[in-house]
Amino acid sequence: HIARAELGAGAAFSGITTRTFPSMHGKLSAQTALDLAHPDAGPYLVSTKAIAVEDTHNFGGGTVQSIDEIKKLHSGAKDMNLTLHMDGARIWNAHVASGNPLSEYAKYFDTMSVCFSKGLGAPVGSMLLSTKERITEARIWRKRYGAGMRQIGILAGAINYALDHNIERLKIDHEQAAKIAAACGLPKPDTNIVALDVSKFPFDAAQYANILKENGVLAGALGKNFVRLVTHMDLTNEDIDQVCEILKRTLVA
Protein backbone atom coordinates (compact mmCIF):
# COMPACT_ATOMS: atom_id res chain seq x y z
CA HIS A 1 0.00 0.00 0.00
CA ILE A 2 2.84 2.37 0.85
CA ALA A 3 4.36 1.87 -2.60
CA ARG A 4 1.20 1.54 -4.70
CA ALA A 5 -1.08 4.14 -3.14
CA GLU A 6 -0.79 7.51 -1.37
CA LEU A 7 0.34 9.35 -4.54
CA GLY A 8 4.00 8.51 -4.01
CA ALA A 9 4.12 10.60 -0.86
CA GLY A 10 7.27 8.94 0.42
CA ALA A 11 9.20 10.08 -2.64
CA ALA A 12 7.51 13.48 -2.94
CA PHE A 13 7.88 14.52 0.71
CA SER A 14 10.90 12.62 1.96
CA GLY A 15 12.95 11.58 -1.07
CA ILE A 16 12.39 7.89 -0.33
CA THR A 17 12.95 5.29 -3.04
CA THR A 18 10.79 2.20 -2.58
CA ARG A 19 11.33 -1.29 -3.94
CA THR A 20 8.83 -4.12 -4.00
CA PHE A 21 9.12 -7.81 -4.85
CA PRO A 22 6.67 -10.38 -6.28
CA SER A 23 4.80 -12.55 -3.80
CA MET A 24 1.74 -14.76 -3.80
CA HIS A 25 -1.20 -12.86 -2.30
CA GLY A 26 1.18 -10.40 -0.65
CA LYS A 27 2.69 -12.99 1.69
CA LEU A 28 5.94 -11.97 3.30
CA SER A 29 9.08 -13.94 2.49
CA ALA A 30 11.67 -12.75 4.99
CA GLN A 31 14.58 -14.20 3.06
CA THR A 32 13.48 -12.57 -0.20
CA ALA A 33 13.23 -9.17 1.45
CA LEU A 34 16.57 -9.55 3.21
CA ASP A 35 18.29 -10.72 0.02
CA LEU A 36 17.16 -7.51 -1.70
CA ALA A 37 18.35 -5.28 1.13
CA HIS A 38 21.67 -3.48 0.72
CA PRO A 39 22.37 -1.31 3.80
CA ASP A 40 25.58 0.13 2.34
CA ALA A 41 25.20 0.13 -1.43
CA GLY A 42 27.98 2.59 -2.12
CA PRO A 43 27.93 5.85 -4.11
CA TYR A 44 25.88 4.62 -7.08
CA LEU A 45 23.07 2.38 -5.84
CA VAL A 46 20.31 3.01 -3.30
CA SER A 47 21.15 1.96 0.25
CA THR A 48 18.40 0.22 2.21
CA LYS A 49 17.36 1.93 5.44
CA ALA A 50 14.06 0.27 6.30
CA ILE A 51 11.71 -2.56 5.37
CA ALA A 52 7.92 -2.16 5.55
CA VAL A 53 5.44 -5.00 6.00
CA GLU A 54 1.68 -4.69 5.48
CA ASP A 55 -0.58 -6.82 7.68
CA THR A 56 -3.15 -7.69 6.62
CA HIS A 57 -2.18 -7.20 2.98
CA ASN A 58 -4.88 -5.16 1.25
CA PHE A 59 -4.23 -5.84 -2.43
CA GLY A 60 -3.23 -9.42 -1.62
CA GLY A 61 -6.79 -10.08 -0.49
CA GLY A 62 -6.61 -9.50 3.26
CA THR A 63 -3.67 -11.88 3.72
CA VAL A 64 -2.43 -12.44 7.27
CA GLN A 65 1.36 -12.41 7.52
CA SER A 66 3.11 -15.36 9.15
CA ILE A 67 4.48 -14.47 12.57
CA ASP A 68 7.35 -16.89 11.91
CA GLU A 69 8.34 -14.93 8.78
CA ILE A 70 8.09 -11.69 10.76
CA LYS A 71 10.44 -13.13 13.39
CA LYS A 72 12.93 -14.14 10.69
CA LEU A 73 12.72 -10.68 9.14
CA HIS A 74 13.29 -9.04 12.51
CA SER A 75 16.35 -11.16 13.21
CA GLY A 76 17.91 -10.49 9.80
CA ALA A 77 17.05 -6.79 9.83
CA LYS A 78 18.64 -6.39 13.26
CA ASP A 79 21.86 -7.94 11.98
CA MET A 80 21.83 -5.47 9.05
CA ASN A 81 20.92 -2.48 11.27
CA LEU A 82 17.69 -1.90 9.34
CA THR A 83 14.52 -0.28 10.68
CA LEU A 84 11.25 -2.22 10.40
CA HIS A 85 7.85 -0.58 9.91
CA MET A 86 4.49 -2.31 10.11
CA ASP A 87 1.62 -0.92 8.04
CA GLY A 88 -0.96 -2.28 10.43
CA ALA A 89 -4.05 -0.51 9.15
CA ARG A 90 -5.84 -3.86 9.39
CA ILE A 91 -3.75 -5.43 12.15
CA TRP A 92 -6.94 -5.99 14.14
CA ASN A 93 -8.09 -8.44 11.47
CA ALA A 94 -4.75 -10.26 11.57
CA HIS A 95 -5.00 -10.50 15.37
CA VAL A 96 -8.52 -11.96 15.30
CA ALA A 97 -7.85 -14.36 12.41
CA SER A 98 -4.54 -15.71 13.72
CA GLY A 99 -5.11 -15.53 17.46
CA ASN A 100 -1.73 -13.84 17.86
CA PRO A 101 -1.75 -11.08 20.50
CA LEU A 102 -1.40 -7.55 19.16
CA SER A 103 1.72 -7.15 21.28
CA GLU A 104 3.28 -10.12 19.49
CA TYR A 105 3.20 -8.20 16.22
CA ALA A 106 4.29 -4.89 17.67
CA LYS A 107 7.43 -6.10 19.43
CA TYR A 108 9.17 -6.97 16.16
CA PHE A 109 8.81 -3.52 14.58
CA ASP A 110 10.37 -0.14 15.28
CA THR A 111 7.22 1.68 14.17
CA MET A 112 3.64 0.60 13.51
CA SER A 113 0.71 2.48 12.03
CA VAL A 114 -2.86 1.44 12.80
CA CYS A 115 -6.23 2.58 11.50
CA PHE A 116 -9.41 2.80 13.55
CA SER A 117 -11.92 3.23 10.72
CA LYS A 118 -11.03 0.09 8.73
CA GLY A 119 -13.00 -2.73 10.28
CA LEU A 120 -13.42 -1.19 13.71
CA GLY A 121 -16.08 1.26 12.56
CA ALA A 122 -14.71 4.51 13.98
CA PRO A 123 -15.58 7.50 11.76
CA VAL A 124 -11.92 8.44 11.25
CA GLY A 125 -8.54 8.03 12.85
CA SER A 126 -5.06 6.54 12.52
CA MET A 127 -2.15 6.34 14.94
CA LEU A 128 1.60 5.82 14.84
CA LEU A 129 3.08 3.62 17.56
CA SER A 130 6.76 3.62 18.54
CA THR A 131 9.21 4.69 21.22
CA LYS A 132 8.88 8.03 22.97
CA GLU A 133 11.89 9.37 21.06
CA ARG A 134 10.54 8.39 17.65
CA ILE A 135 7.07 9.75 18.38
CA THR A 136 8.57 13.06 19.51
CA GLU A 137 10.29 13.35 16.14
CA ALA A 138 7.19 12.14 14.27
CA ARG A 139 5.09 14.89 15.84
CA ILE A 140 7.46 17.47 14.39
CA TRP A 141 7.08 16.02 10.90
CA ARG A 142 3.32 15.69 11.32
CA LYS A 143 3.15 19.41 12.02
CA ARG A 144 5.34 20.23 9.03
CA TYR A 145 3.20 18.10 6.74
CA GLY A 146 0.00 19.75 7.94
CA ALA A 147 -1.43 16.51 9.29
CA GLY A 148 -2.29 17.69 12.78
CA MET A 149 -5.91 17.92 13.94
CA ARG A 150 -7.49 20.07 16.62
CA GLN A 151 -10.44 19.51 18.94
CA ILE A 152 -10.54 15.81 18.18
CA GLY A 153 -11.73 14.60 21.56
CA ILE A 154 -15.08 13.51 20.09
CA LEU A 155 -13.22 11.42 17.51
CA ALA A 156 -11.01 9.92 20.22
CA GLY A 157 -14.17 8.97 22.10
CA ALA A 158 -15.46 7.06 19.09
CA ILE A 159 -12.08 5.33 18.73
CA ASN A 160 -12.11 4.30 22.40
CA TYR A 161 -15.56 2.78 21.93
CA ALA A 162 -14.43 0.91 18.81
CA LEU A 163 -11.39 -0.52 20.60
CA ASP A 164 -13.53 -1.65 23.52
CA HIS A 165 -16.38 -3.16 21.52
CA ASN A 166 -15.52 -3.87 17.88
CA ILE A 167 -12.33 -5.92 17.73
CA GLU A 168 -13.63 -9.40 18.57
CA ARG A 169 -16.68 -8.95 16.33
CA LEU A 170 -14.34 -8.85 13.33
CA LYS A 171 -14.71 -12.62 13.19
CA ILE A 172 -18.23 -12.00 11.90
CA ASP A 173 -16.80 -10.03 8.98
CA HIS A 174 -14.40 -12.90 8.28
CA GLU A 175 -17.23 -15.43 8.30
CA GLN A 176 -19.26 -13.27 5.93
CA ALA A 177 -16.29 -12.92 3.57
CA ALA A 178 -15.95 -16.70 3.55
CA LYS A 179 -19.58 -16.99 2.39
CA ILE A 180 -18.95 -14.50 -0.41
CA ALA A 181 -15.81 -16.35 -1.49
CA ALA A 182 -17.72 -19.63 -1.59
CA ALA A 183 -20.40 -18.02 -3.77
CA CYS A 184 -17.62 -17.01 -6.18
CA GLY A 185 -16.07 -20.47 -6.14
CA LEU A 186 -12.99 -19.19 -4.33
CA PRO A 187 -11.01 -20.53 -1.36
CA LYS A 188 -11.76 -19.15 2.08
CA PRO A 189 -9.94 -15.81 2.57
CA ASP A 190 -7.82 -15.12 5.63
CA THR A 191 -9.92 -12.17 6.76
CA ASN A 192 -12.60 -9.83 5.39
CA ILE A 193 -11.37 -9.17 1.84
CA VAL A 194 -12.34 -11.27 -1.18
CA ALA A 195 -10.08 -10.86 -4.21
CA LEU A 196 -12.03 -11.77 -7.34
CA ASP A 197 -10.16 -12.38 -10.61
CA VAL A 198 -12.51 -11.77 -13.56
CA SER A 199 -9.98 -12.46 -16.32
CA LYS A 200 -11.93 -15.54 -17.47
CA PHE A 201 -15.20 -13.65 -17.78
CA PRO A 202 -16.47 -11.49 -20.68
CA PHE A 203 -15.96 -8.27 -18.70
CA ASP A 204 -13.11 -6.48 -16.97
CA ALA A 205 -13.03 -5.36 -13.35
CA ALA A 206 -14.50 -1.90 -13.98
CA GLN A 207 -17.34 -3.34 -16.04
CA TYR A 208 -18.15 -5.96 -13.43
CA ALA A 209 -18.05 -3.38 -10.64
CA ASN A 210 -20.68 -1.43 -12.61
CA ILE A 211 -22.77 -4.57 -13.02
CA LEU A 212 -22.67 -5.13 -9.28
CA LYS A 213 -23.51 -1.49 -8.60
CA GLU A 214 -26.58 -1.76 -10.83
CA ASN A 215 -27.64 -4.69 -8.64
CA GLY A 216 -27.09 -2.80 -5.40
CA VAL A 217 -23.63 -4.12 -4.51
CA LEU A 218 -20.64 -1.78 -4.17
CA ALA A 219 -17.24 -3.29 -5.01
CA GLY A 220 -13.87 -1.86 -5.98
CA ALA A 221 -12.15 -2.36 -9.33
CA LEU A 222 -8.43 -2.45 -8.58
CA GLY A 223 -6.61 -3.09 -11.81
CA LYS A 224 -7.86 -4.58 -15.06
CA ASN A 225 -9.10 -7.90 -13.68
CA PHE A 226 -9.13 -7.50 -9.89
CA VAL A 227 -12.41 -6.82 -8.09
CA ARG A 228 -12.23 -6.36 -4.33
CA LEU A 229 -15.18 -7.15 -2.06
CA VAL A 230 -14.87 -6.16 1.59
CA THR A 231 -17.19 -7.08 4.45
CA HIS A 232 -17.76 -4.71 7.36
CA MET A 233 -19.87 -4.16 10.45
CA ASP A 234 -22.75 -2.46 8.62
CA LEU A 235 -23.64 -5.64 6.71
CA THR A 236 -26.18 -8.11 8.06
CA ASN A 237 -26.29 -11.83 7.32
CA GLU A 238 -29.32 -11.13 5.14
CA ASP A 239 -27.28 -8.60 3.17
CA ILE A 240 -24.57 -11.21 2.63
CA ASP A 241 -27.10 -13.79 1.42
CA GLN A 242 -28.37 -11.25 -1.11
CA VAL A 243 -24.83 -10.41 -2.24
CA CYS A 244 -24.08 -14.11 -2.74
CA GLU A 245 -27.16 -14.57 -4.90
CA ILE A 246 -26.23 -11.56 -7.03
CA LEU A 247 -22.68 -12.86 -7.48
CA LYS A 248 -23.91 -16.30 -8.53
CA ARG A 249 -26.31 -14.72 -11.01
CA THR A 250 -23.85 -12.27 -12.57
CA LEU A 251 -20.63 -14.31 -12.64
CA VAL A 252 -21.46 -16.01 -15.91
CA ALA A 253 -18.69 -16.86 -18.38
DRENLOKOL-996965 format. One line per field, with one value per residue (C-alpha): residue number from 1; residue in one letter; x, y, z. Coordinates in pm, 1 decimal. Layout:
nr = (NUM, ...);
rest = (A, ...);
px = (X, ...);
py = (Y, ...);
pz = (Z, ...);
END
This chain:
nr = (1, 2, 3, 4, 5, 6, 7, 8, 9, 10, 11, 12, 13, 14, 15, 16, 17, 18, 19, 20, 21, 22, 23, 24, 25, 26, 27, 28, 29, 30, 31, 32, 33, 34, 35, 36, 37, 38, 39, 40, 41, 42, 43, 44, 45, 46, 47, 48, 49, 50, 51, 52, 53, 54, 55, 56, 57, 58, 59, 60, 61, 62, 63, 64, 65, 66, 67, 68, 69, 70, 71, 72, 73, 74, 75, 76, 77, 78, 79, 80, 81, 82, 83, 84, 85, 86, 87, 88, 89, 90, 91, 92, 93, 94, 95, 96, 97, 98, 99, 100, 101, 102, 103, 104, 105, 106, 107, 108, 109, 110, 111, 112, 113, 114, 115, 116, 117, 118, 119, 120, 121, 122, 123, 124, 125, 126, 127, 128, 129, 130, 131, 132, 133, 134, 135, 136, 137, 138, 139, 140, 141, 142, 143, 144, 145, 146, 147, 148, 149, 150, 151, 152, 153, 154, 155, 156, 157, 158, 159, 160, 161, 162, 163, 164, 165, 166, 167, 168, 169, 170, 171, 172, 173, 174, 175, 176, 177, 178, 179, 180, 181, 182, 183, 184, 185, 186, 187, 188, 189, 190, 191, 192, 193, 194, 195, 196, 197, 198, 199, 200, 201, 202, 203, 204, 205, 206, 207, 208, 209, 210, 211, 212, 213, 214, 215, 216, 217, 218, 219, 220, 221, 222, 223, 224, 225, 226, 227, 228, 229, 230, 231, 232, 233, 234, 235, 236, 237, 238, 239, 240, 241, 242, 243, 244, 245, 246, 247, 248, 249, 250, 251, 252, 253);
rest = (H, I, A, R, A, E, L, G, A, G, A, A, F, S, G, I, T, T, R, T, F, P, S, M, H, G, K, L, S, A, Q, T, A, L, D, L, A, H, P, D, A, G, P, Y, L, V, S, T, K, A, I, A, V, E, D, T, H, N, F, G, G, G, T, V, Q, S, I, D, E, I, K, K, L, H, S, G, A, K, D, M, N, L, T, L, H, M, D, G, A, R, I, W, N, A, H, V, A, S, G, N, P, L, S, E, Y, A, K, Y, F, D, T, M, S, V, C, F, S, K, G, L, G, A, P, V, G, S, M, L, L, S, T, K, E, R, I, T, E, A, R, I, W, R, K, R, Y, G, A, G, M, R, Q, I, G, I, L, A, G, A, I, N, Y, A, L, D, H, N, I, E, R, L, K, I, D, H, E, Q, A, A, K, I, A, A, A, C, G, L, P, K, P, D, T, N, I, V, A, L, D, V, S, K, F, P, F, D, A, A, Q, Y, A, N, I, L, K, E, N, G, V, L, A, G, A, L, G, K, N, F, V, R, L, V, T, H, M, D, L, T, N, E, D, I, D, Q, V, C, E, I, L, K, R, T, L, V, A);
px = (0.0, 284.1, 436.5, 119.9, -108.4, -79.3, 33.6, 399.5, 411.9, 727.3, 920.4, 751.4, 788.3, 1090.1, 1294.5, 1238.9, 1295.5, 1079.1, 1133.4, 883.4, 912.0, 666.9, 480.2, 173.8, -120.0, 118.3, 268.5, 594.3, 908.4, 1166.7, 1457.9, 1348.2, 1323.0, 1656.8, 1829.0, 1715.8, 1834.7, 2167.0, 2236.9, 2557.8, 2520.5, 2798.4, 2792.6, 2587.8, 2307.5, 2031.3, 2114.8, 1840.3, 1736.0, 1405.9, 1170.7, 791.9, 544.5, 168.0, -58.4, -315.2, -218.1, -488.2, -422.9, -323.4, -679.1, -660.8, -367.1, -242.5, 136.2, 311.1, 447.5, 735.4, 833.5, 808.6, 1044.0, 1293.4, 1271.9, 1328.7, 1635.0, 1790.8, 1704.9, 1863.6, 2186.2, 2182.9, 2092.4, 1768.6, 1452.2, 1125.3, 785.2, 449.2, 161.8, -96.1, -405.3, -584.5, -374.8, -694.2, -809.4, -475.1, -500.2, -851.6, -784.9, -454.2, -510.6, -172.5, -174.8, -139.9, 172.0, 328.2, 320.0, 429.4, 743.0, 916.6, 881.3, 1036.8, 721.8, 364.5, 71.1, -285.7, -623.3, -941.4, -1191.8, -1102.6, -1300.1, -1342.3, -1607.8, -1470.5, -1558.4, -1192.3, -853.6, -506.3, -215.4, 160.0, 308.4, 675.6, 921.0, 888.0, 1188.9, 1053.8, 707.0, 856.7, 1028.7, 719.3, 508.9, 745.9, 708.3, 331.7, 315.2, 534.5, 320.1, -0.4, -143.1, -229.3, -591.1, -749.3, -1044.1, -1054.2, -1173.5, -1507.6, -1321.9, -1101.1, -1416.6, -1545.5, -1208.5, -1210.8, -1555.8, -1442.6, -1138.6, -1353.1, -1638.2, -1552.1, -1233.3, -1363.2, -1668.2, -1433.8, -1470.8, -1823.5, -1680.2, -1439.8, -1723.2, -1926.3, -1629.0, -1595.1, -1958.2, -1894.7, -1580.6, -1772.3, -2040.0, -1762.4, -1607.4, -1298.9, -1100.6, -1175.7, -994.3, -781.7, -992.4, -1260.5, -1137.2, -1234.5, -1008.5, -1202.8, -1015.7, -1251.1, -998.3, -1192.6, -1520.2, -1647.2, -1595.6, -1311.3, -1302.9, -1449.6, -1733.8, -1815.3, -1805.5, -2067.6, -2277.4, -2267.1, -2351.2, -2658.5, -2763.9, -2708.6, -2362.5, -2063.8, -1724.0, -1387.0, -1215.2, -843.4, -661.1, -785.8, -909.7, -913.2, -1240.9, -1222.5, -1518.5, -1487.3, -1719.0, -1775.7, -1986.9, -2274.5, -2363.6, -2618.1, -2629.1, -2932.2, -2727.9, -2456.6, -2709.5, -2836.7, -2483.4, -2408.1, -2716.4, -2623.2, -2268.2, -2390.9, -2630.9, -2385.4, -2062.7, -2145.8, -1869.4);
py = (0.0, 237.5, 186.6, 154.3, 413.7, 750.8, 935.2, 850.6, 1060.5, 894.5, 1008.0, 1348.0, 1451.9, 1261.7, 1158.0, 789.3, 529.4, 219.6, -129.0, -411.8, -781.0, -1037.5, -1254.9, -1475.9, -1286.3, -1040.5, -1299.1, -1196.7, -1393.7, -1274.6, -1420.5, -1257.4, -917.5, -954.9, -1071.7, -750.9, -528.5, -347.9, -130.9, 12.7, 12.7, 259.1, 584.6, 462.0, 238.0, 301.3, 196.1, 22.2, 193.2, 26.7, -255.7, -215.6, -500.0, -469.2, -681.9, -768.8, -720.1, -516.4, -584.5, -941.7, -1007.8, -949.9, -1187.7, -1244.3, -1241.0, -1536.1, -1447.4, -1688.6, -1493.0, -1169.5, -1312.8, -1414.0, -1068.2, -904.3, -1115.9, -1048.9, -678.9, -639.3, -793.8, -546.8, -248.2, -190.0, -28.5, -222.2, -58.1, -230.7, -92.0, -227.9, -50.5, -386.3, -542.7, -598.9, -844.5, -1025.5, -1049.6, -1196.0, -1435.6, -1570.7, -1552.9, -1384.2, -1107.6, -754.8, -715.4, -1012.4, -820.1, -488.6, -610.0, -697.2, -352.0, -13.7, 167.5, 59.6, 248.4, 143.7, 257.6, 280.4, 323.4, 8.9, -273.2, -118.9, 126.4, 451.3, 750.0, 843.7, 803.2, 653.7, 634.2, 582.4, 362.1, 362.1, 469.0, 803.4, 937.3, 839.2, 975.1, 1305.9, 1334.9, 1213.8, 1489.1, 1747.0, 1601.6, 1569.0, 1941.3, 2022.9, 1810.2, 1975.1, 1650.8, 1768.5, 1791.7, 2007.5, 1951.4, 1580.6, 1459.7, 1351.4, 1141.7, 992.2, 896.9, 705.7, 533.5, 429.8, 277.6, 91.4, -51.9, -164.8, -316.3, -387.0, -592.4, -939.9, -895.4, -885.2, -1262.4, -1200.3, -1002.6, -1289.8, -1542.8, -1327.3, -1291.6, -1670.4, -1698.7, -1449.7, -1635.0, -1963.1, -1802.0, -1700.6, -2047.1, -1918.5, -2053.1, -1914.8, -1581.3, -1512.2, -1217.4, -983.2, -917.0, -1126.6, -1085.9, -1176.6, -1237.6, -1177.4, -1245.7, -1554.2, -1364.9, -1149.1, -826.8, -647.9, -536.1, -190.0, -333.8, -595.8, -338.3, -143.3, -457.4, -513.2, -148.9, -176.4, -469.5, -279.7, -411.9, -178.0, -329.2, -185.8, -236.3, -244.7, -309.2, -457.8, -790.2, -750.5, -681.6, -635.5, -714.8, -615.5, -708.3, -470.6, -416.3, -245.9, -563.8, -810.6, -1182.9, -1113.0, -860.3, -1121.3, -1378.7, -1125.3, -1041.3, -1410.7, -1457.3, -1155.7, -1286.2, -1629.9, -1471.8, -1227.2, -1431.0, -1601.4, -1686.1);
pz = (0.0, 84.6, -260.4, -470.0, -314.5, -137.1, -453.6, -401.4, -86.0, 41.8, -264.1, -293.9, 70.6, 196.0, -106.9, -32.6, -303.7, -258.0, -394.0, -399.9, -485.1, -627.5, -380.0, -379.9, -229.9, -64.9, 169.4, 329.7, 249.3, 499.3, 305.5, -20.4, 145.2, 321.2, 2.2, -170.4, 113.1, 71.8, 379.6, 234.5, -142.9, -212.3, -410.8, -708.4, -584.2, -329.8, 25.2, 221.1, 544.2, 629.5, 537.2, 555.1, 599.9, 548.2, 767.7, 662.2, 298.0, 124.8, -243.2, -161.7, -48.8, 326.4, 372.2, 727.0, 751.8, 915.4, 1257.1, 1191.0, 878.1, 1075.8, 1338.9, 1068.8, 913.9, 1251.5, 1320.7, 979.8, 983.4, 1326.4, 1197.6, 905.4, 1126.8, 933.7, 1068.3, 1040.3, 991.1, 1010.7, 804.4, 1043.3, 915.2, 939.3, 1214.8, 1413.7, 1146.9, 1157.3, 1536.6, 1530.0, 1240.9, 1372.5, 1745.8, 1786.3, 2050.3, 1915.8, 2128.1, 1949.1, 1621.8, 1766.9, 1943.1, 1615.9, 1458.3, 1528.4, 1417.2, 1350.6, 1203.0, 1280.3, 1149.9, 1355.2, 1072.3, 873.5, 1027.8, 1371.4, 1255.8, 1398.2, 1176.2, 1124.5, 1284.9, 1252.2, 1493.9, 1484.1, 1756.4, 1853.6, 2121.7, 2297.5, 2106.1, 1764.5, 1838.0, 1950.9, 1613.9, 1427.4, 1584.4, 1439.1, 1089.9, 1132.4, 1201.9, 903.3, 673.8, 794.4, 928.6, 1278.1, 1394.2, 1662.4, 1893.6, 1818.1, 2156.2, 2008.9, 1750.8, 2021.9, 2210.3, 1908.8, 1873.4, 2240.1, 2192.6, 1881.3, 2059.6, 2352.4, 2151.6, 1788.0, 1773.1, 1856.9, 1632.9, 1332.6, 1319.0, 1190.0, 898.0, 828.2, 829.7, 592.6, 356.7, 355.1, 239.3, -41.4, -148.8, -158.9, -377.2, -618.5, -614.3, -433.2, -135.7, 208.2, 256.9, 562.8, 675.8, 538.5, 183.8, -117.6, -421.1, -733.6, -1060.9, -1355.7, -1632.4, -1747.5, -1778.3, -2068.1, -1870.4, -1696.8, -1334.8, -1397.7, -1604.2, -1342.9, -1063.9, -1260.5, -1302.5, -928.3, -860.3, -1082.9, -864.4, -540.4, -450.5, -417.1, -500.7, -598.3, -933.1, -857.9, -1181.0, -1506.1, -1367.7, -988.9, -808.6, -432.5, -206.4, 159.3, 444.6, 735.8, 1044.6, 862.2, 671.1, 806.1, 731.5, 514.0, 316.7, 262.9, 141.9, -110.8, -224.5, -273.9, -490.2, -702.6, -748.2, -853.1, -1101.0, -1256.7, -1264.0, -1591.0, -1838.3);
END
